[in-house]
Amino acid sequence: MPADHLLNTVLQHYQDLHDGPKTEQIIGTTAHLLSQLSNPLNLGVLTSQLLTAPAIWERHDGLRTAVRVISIYNTAAIRVREYEIQNDKNKLEGRPLEGGALRCDVWARAVVKGADEYSKRWQHLLVLTGVLMGMEANDRHALSSSLRGTLEQAVVTAANMALESHRQDGPLAGASIALALNFSFPLLSDFNKSQINCNELLPVTIWALTGPEGFCEGQFLQVIAESITEAPGQLLSWTSQTPSFQLLQAMDQRPLMGNVGPLSKLAAYAALHATDTSVVLAAHEALLVFSRQVLDAWRLNRFNDIDPAFEANKLSLETLQKTWPVLWQVLRKLLFGAVAILQAIVSRSLLDHHMLNAIAASGIATKSLHILRNFYFISSRNNNSAFQVYNFTYLTSIDTLSRHPAACEMLLNEIRPLEAPTAPITHLSRTLDLFYLNVAEHLPLVLSTAACEALIIKPATAYLSQDGPMTPSTVELFESSHSAILSVLSCPQHSPLTIDITPFYIVKLFESFPQQISPRQFRVAYKTVMQIVSPPFPIAAMEPHLAETLLEMLRASIPTAGTTLLPQTPDAASPDAAASGDLTQQPAEPCSEQSSLAMALVDTLPSLPLPLVEEWLTITAQTLNTIEDPRLRAPVKKRFWDILINGEMDVERAAIGVEWWGNQGGRELFTSRPTPEAAMMSGAIVSSDQVSSKL
């Protein structure tokens, strides 16, 4: 059929509603016509009629209609570019021209003229976006530089005018603007990007992410909760045939949901470049509300009590293999999109003078941490928080908050674990407690001693005692509790509290080892406590005998400790790593409970008060020689030797060590048991058949 006759047929079809297949046929014919018409006036008429056609706009297909329009012009523009390249060859070879035979610049101008006063600005934006994508995306560069600049300006102008009127045009207008800019934004020059009205764009993008075209205010989690049933064996079942799963899949396939990454970048750009600070603060509040909605919906979902370590024991096979991975894929999208926007807001808060005053800064940091806490059930699973944007947002918020002691105390009071919870303790509640402990660990320096005791020591103490087997989640809680307590003990201003807490903490430390904490963790904790109670910390003057008391406790526990090999743990470290301060490398040497305690005793030597150094060098050498198994004794002796020679001791303690080695019997004690290599201080003279010095 000739193109002009086909044009009349399509224009007639535009006036009536049709079923789905017929509508798709009309759309395909429109894209074909746009690349075949040779009269620029007809291109303008076709575009003008398309933007007002009942067959397209009265189907109420939501954002899919906007996608169709962008796709029509994107496809047509690509074909026109291909025809132009082919026709240049055809002219040289004397063959007939293909398509409408219009140059790309002429075609683009003709199409844009069809975006007239009879249609709305947000509809114009869809056409302009489609043309720009088809002509310039993927390095096609089909337009002249001047026309491309004009087209980019037209996109920005149409977007700004659409943003000003989208509230009157309805929700489809706002979603369409977000969608169109999502596609066109990467193609705009920096200058044209800077001309976008970010004050209006930011709330539109936030709504697009969190609203009906995005994550639906977390309501999909409530719908899922209603579909969960109990399978045989008390397993939770959520099958792929349930309407809620089909709803989740449909939601995940929406146009904006398929482009959450670019959408969040667009929102982040708007947050950074909006000229009105109040708009940014409103977006921040909207993210907080959204995060609460998601957390509340998850709290009412029976899945909230599933520990990742026991998923296979709690979920039916179909749920575990089919529906569960899809759910977490959507939740990860949600987390990444929200945190990308939050990071931009937090970054702006460091530069915007309206956000730098004490009240605003502490409020922004507090809300940001609330948002991260509300999403922590997502970010704490499968290492979902291990990306730079999340870490920047989290640590920057804590850093900002730590400048305001009152705000720190207020936040901890708001999110602290309940001392006597009325509801059953679930995996979700433990996850939120873990977030609390991780945040609290950073704040003792700015809190009062009373606040530290009430808000850090007491909540952390509740997790120091663990009964039964340790799961990965309880291990994290246990470790965070130790870290939080150690962070308080490490603050000199809390020395009175440290004196009261240290004996109790050391007892708990011994009770936990080796069943609940690894040898590395025990050594790090004990060494830290010994540093805290030794000079130059003020507690050494307040309780001068505390350091020796702790040493005696450790020494007394070694003879009765177990001598069987302990299983290797992922966090174990070799003595060489320990000597360098890197306690994260994989070990090469085996260890027992006894040898680990002896190793901890060796680790304390560089921090001992000076009057105790010589005596405890002797005691340590004697103690390590009580380890019967040479395989277990060798790493301890190597660590002891490293401390003597590798500079870990300061000058005064090193001098005592040299004196002890040469004149106080240290050499004889250290070599009282035969070892594969005779240890010698640096510079010793040996015969040619002896082992050379290690230094």
Secondary structure as GFF3:
##gff-version 3
##sequence-region A 1 695
A	DSSP	alpha_helix	3	13	.	.	.	ID=ss1
A	DSSP	alpha_helix	20	36	.	.	.	ID=ss2
A	DSSP	alpha_helix	40	50	.	.	.	ID=ss3
A	DSSP	alpha_helix	54	57	.	.	.	ID=ss4
A	DSSP	alpha_helix	63	93	.	.	.	ID=ss5
A	DSSP	alpha_helix	104	113	.	.	.	ID=ss6
A	DSSP	alpha_helix	121	136	.	.	.	ID=ss7
A	DSSP	three_ten_helix	137	139	.	.	.	ID=ss8
A	DSSP	alpha_helix	145	169	.	.	.	ID=ss9
A	DSSP	alpha_helix	171	184	.	.	.	ID=ss10
A	DSSP	three_ten_helix	185	187	.	.	.	ID=ss11
A	DSSP	alpha_helix	190	194	.	.	.	ID=ss12
A	DSSP	alpha_helix	198	210	.	.	.	ID=ss13
A	DSSP	three_ten_helix	216	218	.	.	.	ID=ss14
A	DSSP	alpha_helix	219	227	.	.	.	ID=ss15
A	DSSP	beta_strand	229	231	.	.	.	ID=ss16
A	DSSP	beta_strand	235	237	.	.	.	ID=ss17
A	DSSP	alpha_helix	243	252	.	.	.	ID=ss18
A	DSSP	three_ten_helix	257	259	.	.	.	ID=ss19
A	DSSP	alpha_helix	260	273	.	.	.	ID=ss20
A	DSSP	alpha_helix	277	299	.	.	.	ID=ss21
A	DSSP	three_ten_helix	302	305	.	.	.	ID=ss22
A	DSSP	three_ten_helix	308	310	.	.	.	ID=ss23
A	DSSP	alpha_helix	311	314	.	.	.	ID=ss24
A	DSSP	alpha_helix	317	318	.	.	.	ID=ss25
A	DSSP	pi_helix	319	323	.	.	.	ID=ss26
A	DSSP	alpha_helix	324	349	.	.	.	ID=ss27
A	DSSP	alpha_helix	358	374	.	.	.	ID=ss28
A	DSSP	alpha_helix	376	379	.	.	.	ID=ss29
A	DSSP	alpha_helix	388	401	.	.	.	ID=ss30
A	DSSP	alpha_helix	405	415	.	.	.	ID=ss31
A	DSSP	alpha_helix	427	440	.	.	.	ID=ss32
A	DSSP	three_ten_helix	444	446	.	.	.	ID=ss33
A	DSSP	alpha_helix	449	452	.	.	.	ID=ss34
A	DSSP	pi_helix	453	457	.	.	.	ID=ss35
A	DSSP	alpha_helix	458	461	.	.	.	ID=ss36
A	DSSP	alpha_helix	472	489	.	.	.	ID=ss37
A	DSSP	three_ten_helix	492	494	.	.	.	ID=ss38
A	DSSP	alpha_helix	495	512	.	.	.	ID=ss39
A	DSSP	alpha_helix	519	532	.	.	.	ID=ss40
A	DSSP	alpha_helix	539	542	.	.	.	ID=ss41
A	DSSP	alpha_helix	546	557	.	.	.	ID=ss42
A	DSSP	alpha_helix	575	579	.	.	.	ID=ss43
A	DSSP	alpha_helix	593	603	.	.	.	ID=ss44
A	DSSP	three_ten_helix	605	607	.	.	.	ID=ss45
A	DSSP	alpha_helix	610	624	.	.	.	ID=ss46
A	DSSP	alpha_helix	630	645	.	.	.	ID=ss47
A	DSSP	alpha_helix	651	663	.	.	.	ID=ss48
A	DSSP	alpha_helix	666	670	.	.	.	ID=ss49
###
